[in-house]
Amino acid sequence: MDIVEVYHAGVDIVKHPDVKRGRPELDFGQGFYLTDVYDQAVNWAVKRGLKFRRSPIVNKYILHKADILSSPEFNAKIFSAYNEEWLDFILGNRMGHELWRPFDYIEGGLADDRIVTTVDLYFTGNINREEAIRRLKILAPNNQICLLNQDLLEKHLEFSGHIIIDE
């Protein structure tokens, strides 16, 4: 995958993304969040549109992923599955431990509505680690990409348009 079409969902057209747009306690830290799953972007845009009573928008970009992953200039982390490492990383970041700090690019499963119940049950001690991992492994991963380095974003992400979603 040399280049990948990716999407950012929301209620604004974002031609010039900023890594400071996100909050530090998100799954992958403070960065600019994207997905390569169009339906996931549409669903998120609709939720944002309803929340803010504005038209949902999916911004489209071209991501030069191979250049990022092959560059010694950037540090990338990719989670290929919902597993113990992913779970520890997500929970650590949500608790403010900033495990994302050493990375410029992070990609992996999203703790969406299907996942968050299991994560919350584990986080509150209502299920143990083994049960949480068992539950997570049966779910098909979706995907999120977080760009945490503004220089990486400016060099390897190109705005290619937007779509206003009809609700």
Salt bridges, closest charged atoms under 4 A:
ASP12 OD2 - ARG21 NH2 3.86
ASP12 OD1 - ARG54 NH2 2.68
ASP27 OD1 - ARG94 NH2 2.79
GLU73 OE2 - LYS155 NZ 3.07
GLU84 OE1 - ARG129 NH2 3.44
GLU85 OE2 - LYS77 NZ 2.36
ASP88 OD2 - ARG129 NH2 2.69
GLU98 OE1 - ARG101 NE 2.88
GLU107 OE1 - LYS65 NZ 2.94
ASP112 OD2 - ARG114 NE 3.24
ASP113 OD2 - LYS47 NZ 2.88
GLU131 OE2 - ARG134 NH2 2.73
GLU131 OE2 - ARG135 NE 2.79
ASP151 OD2 - LYS155 NZ 3.23
GLU158 OE2 - HIS64 NE2 2.49
